[in-house]
Amino acid sequence: MDSGTNRSRAAAPASGNTVTDPLAPGAGRRGVLGLLGLGAAAVPLGALLTACSSATPAGDNAKAAGSAPVDAGGDIEQLTIALPGSLSTLDVSHEAGILNYIAVLLAQESLLSVSPDGALGAGLATSWTHPDPLTYVYELRQNVTFWDGTPLTAADVVDSVEYHLDAANASQLAYAYSTVKSVHATGSHQVTIRLKQPYAMFQWTPTPSTLLIGSKAYAARHKGKLGTASALLMGTGPFKVTSFAPDDHVEFERNEKWWGGHVRVKKLRLTFVADDNTRLLAMRSGELDGAVNLPADRAAQWERIKDTEVHYASDHSVVALAFNTSKAPWNDPKVRQAVAHATDRQGYVRSILRGKGEVASALVTRGQWTGLLTDAEVRQAYTAVPQYGYDINRARTLLASSTAKDGFTEELHYPASGSQLGRAALALKEALVPLGITLNVKEVPLEKWISELSEPDRGLHFLWYYPTTGDPAELVEPYLDSAAIGSTNIAHYRNQAVHKDITEERASVSPAARGKALADALQRAGADLPYHSLWWGQSATALSSKVGVKDFGTFFFIGPWATRLYPAGS
């Protein structure tokens, strides 16, 4: 993971500027190279891997982002890849977990894409303009069709946006459209979106994490059933969904008429296997061709599987403790500080992650600021974020002078697909015993863990987040703004100065001003400690050595990732 060294990332287009498809005729070489690099620095799945020292030597089958085997030519007939959890729907507007996106982004596309280094790129829109702070205009690709042969039109895009605007649909992505005033087809292949007020982060809304384009006619025929086993989906992407069995699998076959060109994988099956041991055994036996989101504490075992390569990349993910600052005893800053000092973050990275990560000094990684702050400004900003190092004696002193000096009992749940979180929770449980704090740790299904995040009476949560854009506001706005209490602000954190910083950032058209406001918000929140950031992670994906992968990196899975797989030669 980057240590204050920012990657080249284009800043957002200024008002009145036009951004054009880098692959369109007349596009510059630099733009072409920027788009073709998708994934090498771009997944929650960017930065090229900066290896941390590992507690155990990496196996012979470990690969950093960027290395790729020889292309053997031809196509891959079929792949079976395991996900570490299950999906109940393919409709990301009603289940928006990272695993849902890994599946659905093979099939549906957005207006814009996220490039290798986290910049905005062309998607179903070849260019877009921002003529004034309230207006965005998108020019659609010509001759794009859905799988059923019907053409993509502006009406399909408008319908896809309006779905999230209609409260009756209860879309989980509606928050991204709260500033939208109107969306109109201003031509057969042109869409114009008007905002109620300026909002800098809206530039990221028409990207895969918050806008997927479907067929208006198909949606009308299958109203209320999209994403189910009976209706599936309709998209323009490189793969067609052919079968979906909730809690078991989803199957795809390639779209021979995809506008993006020839895809090397003919058929793909994503099978849902939540148990780590079961996945490991299935890979050893040859039942699987790969597995994504390997737990960091088990990745070394995958490296030792014959004919298997494990690919690593920084993913800008963050794991943090979220303290409910509205509920005793967590409303006492000394209690929060005491628990923070009891967390051995260096030990977690060394022993649990096996060096495949970095101690986090804030919610946002240092590699997410390009275009907003210079390298020097990033270093200066992070130096000013208060840190709480491992110090049990300090923890004991703080708790003794707090409102919970006699100790207390708390629960901490972690998702079944996050065994590394479970190990960190158990280590924290043991560390808190001398302080008189009893921490009850419990593993729960991923779906239950997600639902519990919105329960206001819970005192302690894990925050586990994979960014899907290259903008630090993706984390600062939802988790630190008091306006987000009751939705994403799971710490119930209130600070008027932080709210003011975020309000100014949201309305600013100046990248430098936005960067300063966001950094100020991080620093102020760091002093209050609503969250205690533990580590910034890396993604690990195992693939058969017969499968090559191009441009594996930070945002690899925020797009049609299987189009970058190919038959590998020896």
C-alpha positions as CSV (number, residue, x, y, z in Angstrom):
1,M,0.0,0.0,0.0
2,D,1.2,3.5,-0.7
3,S,3.0,5.3,2.0
4,G,2.1,8.9,1.2
5,T,3.1,8.5,-2.5
6,N,0.1,9.3,-4.6
7,R,-0.5,7.8,-8.0
8,S,-1.3,9.8,-11.1
9,R,-5.0,10.4,-11.2
10,A,-6.8,12.9,-13.4
11,A,-8.7,15.6,-11.5
12,A,-12.4,15.9,-12.1
13,P,-13.4,17.9,-15.1
14,A,-13.8,21.6,-14.4
15,S,-17.1,23.3,-15.2
16,G,-17.5,23.6,-19.0
17,N,-14.9,21.0,-19.9
18,T,-15.6,17.9,-21.9
19,V,-14.2,14.5,-21.1
20,T,-14.0,12.2,-24.1
21,D,-13.6,8.4,-24.5
22,P,-9.9,7.7,-24.5
23,L,-10.5,5.0,-27.1
24,A,-12.4,7.2,-29.4
25,P,-10.8,8.4,-32.7
26,G,-8.4,11.3,-32.0
27,A,-7.8,10.3,-28.4
28,G,-4.3,11.0,-27.1
29,R,-1.9,8.1,-26.3
30,R,-1.8,9.1,-22.6
31,G,-5.6,8.7,-22.3
32,V,-5.5,5.3,-24.0
33,L,-2.8,4.0,-21.7
34,G,-4.8,5.4,-18.7
35,L,-7.9,3.3,-19.6
36,L,-6.0,0.2,-20.6
37,G,-4.4,0.0,-17.2
38,L,-7.7,-0.7,-15.5
39,G,-7.1,-2.7,-12.4
40,A,-3.4,-2.4,-11.9
41,A,-4.2,0.4,-9.6
42,A,-7.7,0.4,-9.7
43,V,-9.8,-2.7,-7.2
44,P,-11.6,-2.7,-4.4
45,L,-9.8,-4.4,-6.0
46,G,-4.6,0.8,-7.3
47,A,-1.6,1.3,-5.9
48,L,0.9,-1.3,-6.9
49,L,1.7,-3.6,-4.0
50,T,4.1,-2.2,-1.5
51,A,4.9,-5.3,0.5
52,C,5.0,-5.2,4.2
53,S,7.2,-7.6,6.1
54,S,5.4,-10.9,6.6
55,A,5.3,-13.0,9.7
56,T,5.7,-16.1,7.4
57,P,7.5,-16.2,4.1
58,A,5.3,-15.9,1.0
59,G,4.8,-19.1,-0.8
60,D,6.1,-19.8,-4.3
61,N,2.6,-19.0,-5.7
62,A,2.2,-15.5,-4.4
63,K,2.1,-12.7,-7.0
64,A,2.0,-8.9,-6.6
65,A,-0.2,-6.8,-8.8
66,G,1.3,-6.3,-12.2
67,S,2.9,-9.7,-13.0
68,A,1.2,-11.8,-15.7
69,P,1.9,-15.2,-17.3
70,V,2.3,-15.7,-21.1
71,D,-0.9,-15.8,-23.1
72,A,-1.5,-19.3,-24.6
73,G,-4.0,-18.0,-27.1
74,G,-7.5,-19.2,-27.7
75,D,-10.4,-19.0,-25.2
76,I,-11.3,-20.5,-21.8
77,E,-14.3,-22.8,-22.2
78,Q,-15.5,-22.5,-18.6
79,L,-14.4,-21.3,-15.2
80,T,-15.8,-21.9,-11.7
81,I,-14.9,-19.4,-9.1
82,A,-16.0,-19.3,-5.5
83,L,-17.3,-16.3,-3.6
84,P,-17.0,-16.3,0.2
85,G,-20.6,-15.6,0.8
86,S,-24.0,-15.9,-0.8
87,L,-26.3,-13.6,-2.7
88,S,-30.1,-13.5,-2.2
89,T,-30.6,-11.2,-5.2
90,L,-28.8,-9.8,-8.3
91,D,-30.5,-6.4,-7.8
92,V,-27.8,-4.2,-6.2
93,S,-30.4,-1.6,-5.4
94,H,-31.7,-4.0,-2.8
95,E,-28.5,-5.8,-1.8
96,A,-25.4,-3.7,-2.4
97,G,-22.6,-5.8,-0.9
98,I,-19.2,-6.2,-2.6
99,L,-20.0,-9.8,-3.6
100,N,-23.1,-8.6,-5.4
101,Y,-21.0,-6.2,-7.4
102,I,-18.4,-8.9,-8.2
103,A,-21.3,-10.8,-9.9
104,V,-23.5,-8.1,-11.4
105,L,-20.7,-5.9,-12.9
106,L,-20.0,-8.7,-15.4
107,A,-23.5,-8.2,-16.7
108,Q,-24.6,-4.6,-16.4
109,E,-22.7,-1.4,-17.1
110,S,-22.7,2.2,-16.0
111,L,-22.4,5.5,-17.8
112,L,-18.8,6.0,-16.5
113,S,-16.1,3.6,-15.4
114,V,-13.4,3.8,-12.7
115,S,-9.9,3.7,-14.2
116,P,-6.8,1.8,-12.9
117,D,-5.7,4.7,-10.7
118,G,-9.2,5.7,-9.5
119,A,-10.1,8.3,-12.1
120,L,-13.3,8.6,-14.0
121,G,-13.4,7.0,-17.4
122,A,-15.8,6.3,-20.3
123,G,-18.4,3.6,-20.0
124,L,-21.7,3.5,-21.8
125,A,-21.1,7.3,-22.2
126,T,-18.3,8.2,-24.5
127,S,-18.0,11.7,-23.2
128,W,-19.6,14.0,-20.6
129,T,-19.7,17.7,-19.9
130,H,-20.2,19.8,-16.8
131,P,-21.3,23.1,-18.2
132,D,-22.2,24.6,-14.9
133,P,-22.1,23.5,-11.2
134,L,-25.6,22.0,-11.5
135,T,-25.6,20.3,-14.9
136,Y,-24.1,17.1,-16.2
137,V,-24.5,16.0,-19.9
138,Y,-23.7,12.5,-21.1
139,E,-23.2,11.4,-24.7
140,L,-24.1,7.7,-25.1
141,R,-22.3,5.2,-27.3
142,Q,-23.8,4.4,-30.6
143,N,-24.8,0.9,-31.6
144,V,-24.9,-0.7,-28.1
145,T,-27.5,-3.3,-27.6
146,F,-28.9,-5.3,-24.7
147,W,-28.6,-9.1,-24.7
148,D,-32.0,-9.4,-26.3
149,G,-30.9,-7.3,-29.3
150,T,-32.8,-4.1,-28.4
151,P,-30.7,-0.9,-28.7
152,L,-29.6,1.1,-25.7
153,T,-31.2,4.5,-25.7
154,A,-31.3,7.6,-23.5
155,A,-34.7,6.5,-22.3
156,D,-33.1,3.4,-20.7
157,V,-30.6,5.5,-18.8
158,V,-33.3,7.9,-17.6
159,D,-35.4,5.0,-16.4
160,S,-32.5,3.5,-14.5
161,V,-31.8,6.8,-12.8
162,E,-35.5,7.5,-12.0
163,Y,-35.7,4.1,-10.3
164,H,-33.5,5.3,-7.5
165,L,-35.3,8.7,-7.3
166,D,-38.7,6.9,-6.6
167,A,-39.0,6.4,-2.9
168,A,-41.5,3.6,-3.5
169,N,-38.7,1.4,-4.9
170,A,-36.8,1.6,-1.6
171,S,-33.5,1.6,-3.4
172,Q,-30.4,1.2,-1.1
173,L,-28.6,3.5,-3.6
174,A,-31.1,6.4,-3.3
175,Y,-28.7,8.3,-1.1
176,A,-26.5,9.0,-4.1
177,Y,-29.3,10.8,-5.9
178,S,-30.5,13.0,-3.0
179,T,-29.3,16.2,-4.9
180,V,-30.8,15.3,-8.3
181,K,-33.5,17.7,-9.4
182,S,-34.3,16.1,-12.8
183,V,-33.0,13.7,-15.4
184,H,-34.0,14.0,-19.1
185,A,-33.3,12.5,-22.5
186,T,-32.1,15.5,-24.4
187,G,-31.4,13.5,-27.5
188,S,-31.7,9.9,-28.6
189,H,-28.2,9.3,-27.2
190,Q,-27.9,12.2,-24.8
191,V,-28.9,12.4,-21.1
192,T,-28.9,15.6,-19.0
193,I,-29.0,15.5,-15.2
194,R,-29.7,18.7,-13.2
195,L,-28.9,19.0,-9.5
196,K,-30.7,21.0,-6.7
197,Q,-27.4,22.3,-5.5
198,P,-23.7,21.8,-6.3
199,Y,-22.4,18.5,-5.1
200,A,-18.8,17.5,-5.9
201,M,-19.2,13.8,-5.3
202,F,-22.0,13.5,-7.8
203,Q,-19.4,13.1,-10.5
204,W,-19.0,9.6,-9.2
205,T,-22.7,8.7,-9.1
206,P,-22.9,7.4,-12.7
207,T,-20.2,4.8,-12.0
208,P,-20.7,1.1,-11.4
209,S,-21.2,1.4,-7.6
210,T,-24.3,3.5,-7.8
211,L,-25.7,3.3,-11.4
212,L,-26.2,0.2,-13.5
213,I,-28.1,0.6,-16.7
214,G,-30.9,-1.8,-17.5
215,S,-33.6,-2.1,-20.2
216,K,-36.6,0.1,-19.5
217,A,-38.9,-2.4,-21.4
218,Y,-37.5,-5.4,-19.6
219,A,-37.8,-3.7,-16.2
220,A,-41.5,-2.9,-16.9
221,R,-42.2,-6.5,-17.8
222,H,-40.6,-7.8,-14.7
223,K,-41.4,-5.1,-12.2
224,G,-40.7,-6.2,-8.7
225,K,-38.9,-9.3,-9.8
226,L,-35.6,-8.0,-11.3
227,G,-32.6,-9.9,-9.9
228,T,-34.6,-12.9,-8.9
229,A,-34.1,-16.5,-10.2
230,S,-37.1,-16.1,-12.5
231,A,-36.5,-12.7,-14.0
232,L,-32.7,-12.4,-13.7
233,L,-31.3,-9.2,-15.3
234,M,-31.1,-7.5,-18.7
235,G,-27.9,-5.7,-19.5
236,T,-25.4,-4.6,-22.1
237,G,-22.3,-6.1,-20.5
238,P,-19.8,-8.7,-21.7
239,F,-21.7,-11.6,-19.9
240,K,-25.3,-12.7,-19.9
241,V,-26.8,-14.1,-16.8
242,T,-28.2,-17.6,-17.6
243,S,-28.9,-19.0,-14.2
244,F,-29.2,-17.8,-10.6
245,A,-30.0,-19.9,-7.5
246,P,-30.0,-17.7,-4.4
247,D,-27.6,-18.8,-1.8
248,D,-25.9,-21.3,-4.2
249,H,-24.6,-19.9,-7.5
250,V,-25.0,-17.6,-10.5
251,E,-23.9,-18.6,-14.1
252,F,-23.0,-16.5,-17.1
253,E,-22.1,-17.0,-20.8
254,R,-20.3,-14.4,-22.8
255,N,-22.2,-11.8,-24.8
256,E,-21.0,-12.4,-28.4
257,K,-22.2,-8.9,-29.4
258,W,-20.6,-6.9,-26.6
259,W,-19.5,-3.5,-27.8
260,G,-16.2,-3.8,-26.0
261,G,-14.9,-6.6,-28.2
262,H,-14.0,-10.3,-27.8
263,V,-14.1,-11.9,-24.4
264,R,-11.8,-14.9,-23.7
265,V,-14.0,-16.7,-21.2
266,K,-17.0,-18.5,-22.7
267,K,-18.8,-19.6,-19.6
268,L,-18.4,-18.6,-15.9
269,R,-20.0,-20.0,-12.8
270,L,-19.7,-18.1,-9.5
271,T,-20.4,-20.6,-6.7
272,F,-21.2,-19.4,-3.1
273,V,-19.0,-21.1,-0.5
274,A,-18.9,-19.3,2.8
275,D,-16.8,-21.7,4.7
276,D,-13.0,-21.1,4.3
277,N,-12.0,-24.7,4.7
278,T,-14.6,-25.9,2.2
279,R,-13.3,-23.4,-0.4
280,L,-9.7,-24.4,0.3
281,L,-10.5,-28.1,-0.1
282,A,-12.5,-27.5,-3.3
283,M,-9.5,-25.7,-4.8
284,R,-7.1,-28.4,-3.8
285,S,-9.4,-31.1,-5.4
286,G,-9.7,-29.2,-8.7
287,E,-13.4,-28.4,-8.3
288,L,-12.6,-24.7,-8.4
289,D,-10.6,-22.6,-10.9
290,G,-10.3,-19.7,-8.4
291,A,-11.6,-17.9,-5.3
292,V,-11.9,-14.2,-4.5
293,N,-11.6,-12.2,-1.3
294,L,-9.4,-14.8,0.5
295,P,-9.0,-14.1,4.2
296,A,-5.6,-12.6,4.8
297,D,-4.9,-15.0,7.7
298,R,-5.5,-18.0,5.4
299,A,-3.9,-16.8,2.2
300,A,-0.6,-18.5,2.8
301,Q,-2.4,-21.9,2.7
302,W,-3.8,-21.0,-0.7
303,E,-0.2,-20.1,-1.9
304,R,0.8,-23.7,-1.2
305,I,-1.9,-25.3,-3.4
306,K,-0.4,-26.9,-6.5
307,D,-1.0,-25.1,-9.8
308,T,-2.5,-22.1,-8.1
309,E,-1.4,-18.5,-8.1
310,V,-2.5,-16.0,-5.4
311,H,-2.7,-12.4,-6.6
312,Y,-2.3,-9.5,-4.1
313,A,-3.0,-5.8,-4.5
314,S,-3.8,-2.9,-2.2
315,D,-7.5,-2.4,-2.2
316,H,-7.8,0.8,-0.1
317,S,-10.1,-1.1,2.3
318,V,-10.3,-0.1,5.9
319,V,-11.2,-2.0,9.0
320,A,-12.0,0.1,12.1
321,L,-13.8,-0.1,15.4
322,A,-16.9,2.1,15.4
323,F,-17.9,3.4,18.8
324,N,-21.6,4.4,19.3
325,T,-20.9,7.9,20.7
326,S,-24.5,8.4,21.6
327,K,-24.6,5.4,24.0
328,A,-22.9,4.9,27.3
329,P,-20.1,4.1,28.0
330,W,-19.0,5.0,24.5
331,N,-20.2,8.5,24.8
332,D,-17.2,9.0,27.2
333,P,-14.0,9.9,25.1
334,K,-11.8,8.4,27.8
335,V,-13.5,5.0,27.3
336,R,-12.9,5.2,23.5
337,Q,-9.3,6.2,24.0
338,A,-8.7,3.4,26.5
339,V,-10.0,0.7,24.1
340,A,-8.0,2.3,21.3
341,H,-4.8,2.0,23.4
342,A,-5.6,-1.7,24.0
343,T,-5.6,-2.5,20.3
344,D,-2.2,-3.9,19.1
345,R,-2.6,-2.7,15.5
346,Q,1.0,-3.6,14.6
347,G,0.4,-7.1,16.0
348,Y,-2.8,-7.5,14.0
349,V,-1.0,-6.6,10.7
350,R,2.0,-8.8,11.5
351,S,0.2,-11.9,12.9
352,I,-3.3,-11.8,11.5
353,L,-2.7,-10.3,8.1
354,R,0.7,-11.9,7.7
355,G,2.0,-8.5,6.6
356,K,-0.6,-8.2,3.9
357,G,-1.8,-4.8,5.0
358,E,-0.7,-1.6,6.8
359,V,-1.7,0.0,10.1
360,A,-4.4,2.6,9.3
361,S,-3.9,6.1,10.7
362,A,-7.4,7.2,9.4
363,L,-10.4,5.9,7.6
364,V,-9.0,7.1,4.3
365,T,-5.8,5.7,2.9
366,R,-2.9,8.0,2.0
367,G,-3.3,6.9,-1.7
368,Q,-6.7,8.4,-2.3
369,W,-6.0,12.1,-2.4
370,T,-4.4,12.6,-5.9
371,G,-6.0,15.6,-7.7
372,L,-7.0,17.0,-4.3
373,L,-3.8,17.3,-2.3
374,T,-0.1,17.1,-3.2
375,D,2.1,14.4,-1.7
376,A,3.5,16.9,0.8
377,E,0.1,18.1,1.8
378,V,-1.0,14.5,2.4
379,R,1.9,13.8,4.6
380,Q,1.3,17.0,6.6
381,A,-2.4,16.2,6.9
382,Y,-1.8,12.7,8.3
383,T,0.8,13.9,10.7
384,A,-1.9,16.0,12.3
385,V,-4.4,13.1,12.7
386,P,-4.2,12.0,16.4
387,Q,-2.9,8.4,16.9
388,Y,-3.5,6.0,19.8
389,G,-0.7,3.5,20.0
390,Y,-0.8,0.2,21.8
391,D,-0.2,1.0,25.5
392,I,-2.1,-1.1,28.1
393,N,-0.9,1.0,31.0
394,R,-2.2,4.1,29.4
395,A,-5.5,2.3,28.6
396,R,-5.8,1.3,32.3
397,T,-5.2,4.9,33.5
398,L,-7.7,6.3,31.1
399,L,-10.4,3.8,32.0
400,A,-9.8,4.4,35.7
401,S,-10.6,8.1,35.3
402,S,-13.7,7.5,33.1
403,T,-17.4,7.0,33.8
404,A,-16.8,3.3,33.4
405,K,-14.0,2.9,35.9
406,D,-15.5,-0.3,37.2
407,G,-15.5,-1.9,33.8
408,F,-18.4,-3.1,31.6
409,T,-19.6,-5.8,29.2
410,E,-20.0,-5.3,25.5
411,E,-20.6,-7.4,22.4
412,L,-18.7,-7.3,19.1
413,H,-20.0,-9.2,16.1
414,Y,-18.0,-10.0,12.9
415,P,-19.2,-11.5,9.6
416,A,-18.6,-15.1,8.8
417,S,-16.7,-14.1,5.6
418,G,-14.3,-12.0,7.7
419,S,-12.3,-14.4,9.8
420,Q,-9.5,-11.8,10.1
421,L,-11.9,-9.5,11.9
422,G,-12.8,-12.4,14.2
423,R,-9.2,-13.0,15.1
424,A,-8.7,-9.3,15.8
425,A,-11.9,-9.3,18.0
426,L,-10.6,-12.2,20.0
427,A,-7.2,-10.5,20.5
428,L,-9.0,-7.4,21.7
429,K,-11.2,-9.5,24.0
430,E,-8.1,-10.8,25.7
431,A,-6.4,-7.4,25.9
432,L,-9.4,-5.9,27.6
433,V,-9.6,-8.4,30.4
434,P,-7.0,-6.6,32.6
435,L,-9.1,-3.4,32.2
436,G,-12.2,-5.1,33.6
437,I,-14.0,-5.0,30.3
438,T,-15.7,-8.2,29.1
439,L,-16.0,-8.4,25.4
440,N,-18.3,-11.1,24.0
441,V,-17.3,-11.9,20.4
442,K,-19.7,-13.6,18.0
443,E,-19.6,-14.7,14.4
444,V,-22.8,-13.9,12.4
445,P,-23.8,-14.4,8.7
446,L,-22.7,-11.5,6.5
447,E,-26.3,-10.5,5.8
448,K,-27.1,-10.3,9.5
449,W,-23.9,-8.4,10.2
450,I,-24.8,-5.8,7.6
451,S,-28.3,-5.4,9.0
452,E,-27.0,-4.9,12.5
453,L,-24.9,-1.9,11.5
454,S,-28.1,0.2,11.4
455,E,-29.3,-0.9,14.9
456,P,-29.0,2.2,17.1
457,D,-28.7,0.4,20.4
458,R,-25.5,-1.5,19.6
459,G,-22.5,0.0,21.3
460,L,-19.6,-1.4,19.2
461,H,-19.3,-2.4,15.5
462,F,-16.6,-3.3,13.0
463,L,-16.5,-0.9,10.1
464,W,-15.2,-2.9,7.0
465,Y,-15.3,-0.9,3.9
466,Y,-14.0,-1.3,0.3
467,P,-14.0,2.1,-1.6
468,T,-15.3,2.0,-5.1
469,T,-14.2,5.5,-6.2
470,G,-10.9,7.4,-6.1
471,D,-12.3,10.1,-3.9
472,P,-11.8,10.4,-0.1
473,A,-15.2,11.9,0.4
474,E,-16.6,8.4,-0.2
475,L,-15.7,7.6,3.4
476,V,-15.6,11.0,5.0
477,E,-19.1,12.1,4.0
478,P,-21.1,9.0,5.1
479,Y,-19.2,8.1,8.2
480,L,-18.3,11.4,9.8
481,D,-21.2,13.8,8.8
482,S,-23.8,14.2,11.5
483,A,-26.4,14.5,8.6
484,A,-25.8,10.8,8.0
485,I,-26.8,9.7,11.5
486,G,-29.5,7.1,11.2
487,S,-28.1,5.7,7.9
488,T,-24.3,5.4,7.3
489,N,-22.9,7.2,10.3
490,I,-22.8,4.1,12.5
491,A,-20.8,5.9,15.2
492,H,-23.7,8.4,15.7
493,Y,-21.0,11.0,15.6
494,R,-21.8,14.7,15.9
495,N,-19.3,17.5,15.5
496,Q,-20.6,20.8,14.1
497,A,-17.1,21.8,12.8
498,V,-16.8,18.5,11.0
499,H,-20.3,19.0,9.5
500,K,-19.3,22.4,8.3
501,D,-16.1,21.1,6.7
502,I,-18.1,18.4,4.8
503,T,-20.9,20.9,3.8
504,E,-18.2,23.2,2.3
505,E,-16.5,20.3,0.6
506,R,-19.8,19.0,-1.0
507,A,-20.5,22.4,-2.6
508,S,-16.9,23.3,-3.7
509,V,-15.8,23.2,-7.3
510,S,-12.1,23.6,-6.3
511,P,-10.2,20.3,-5.9
512,A,-7.7,22.0,-3.5
513,A,-10.5,23.5,-1.4
514,R,-12.2,20.1,-1.3
515,G,-9.0,18.4,-0.3
516,K,-8.3,20.8,2.6
517,A,-11.9,20.6,3.9
518,L,-11.8,16.8,3.8
519,A,-8.4,16.7,5.6
520,D,-9.7,19.1,8.2
521,A,-12.7,16.8,8.8
522,L,-10.4,13.8,9.3
523,Q,-8.2,15.7,11.7
524,R,-11.1,17.0,13.9
525,A,-12.7,13.6,13.9
526,G,-9.4,11.9,14.8
527,A,-9.3,14.0,18.0
528,D,-12.9,12.8,18.9
529,L,-12.2,9.2,18.1
530,P,-15.7,8.0,16.8
531,Y,-13.8,5.3,14.9
532,H,-10.5,3.7,15.6
533,S,-8.9,2.6,12.3
534,L,-7.1,-0.7,12.6
535,W,-5.7,-1.5,9.2
536,W,-5.7,-0.8,5.5
537,G,-6.0,-4.0,3.6
538,Q,-5.0,-5.9,0.5
539,S,-7.1,-8.1,-1.6
540,A,-6.1,-11.7,-2.3
541,T,-7.6,-13.7,-5.2
542,A,-6.5,-17.3,-6.1
543,L,-6.6,-18.5,-9.7
544,S,-5.5,-21.7,-11.4
545,S,-2.1,-21.3,-12.9
546,K,-3.9,-22.1,-16.2
547,V,-5.7,-18.7,-16.0
548,G,-3.9,-15.5,-16.7
549,V,-5.0,-12.1,-15.4
550,K,-4.2,-8.7,-16.7
551,D,-4.0,-5.6,-14.6
552,F,-5.0,-7.0,-11.3
553,G,-5.1,-4.1,-8.8
554,T,-7.2,-1.9,-6.6
555,F,-10.3,-1.4,-8.6
556,F,-10.1,-4.7,-10.6
557,F,-13.6,-5.9,-9.5
558,I,-15.3,-2.5,-10.0
559,G,-15.9,-3.4,-13.6
560,P,-16.2,-6.4,-15.9
561,W,-13.2,-8.2,-14.4
562,A,-13.6,-11.5,-16.1
563,T,-12.8,-9.8,-19.5
564,R,-9.2,-9.5,-18.2
565,L,-8.8,-13.3,-17.8
566,Y,-7.2,-15.4,-20.5
567,P,-5.6,-18.9,-21.0
568,A,-2.1,-18.9,-19.5
569,G,0.8,-20.7,-21.1
570,S,3.6,-22.5,-19.3
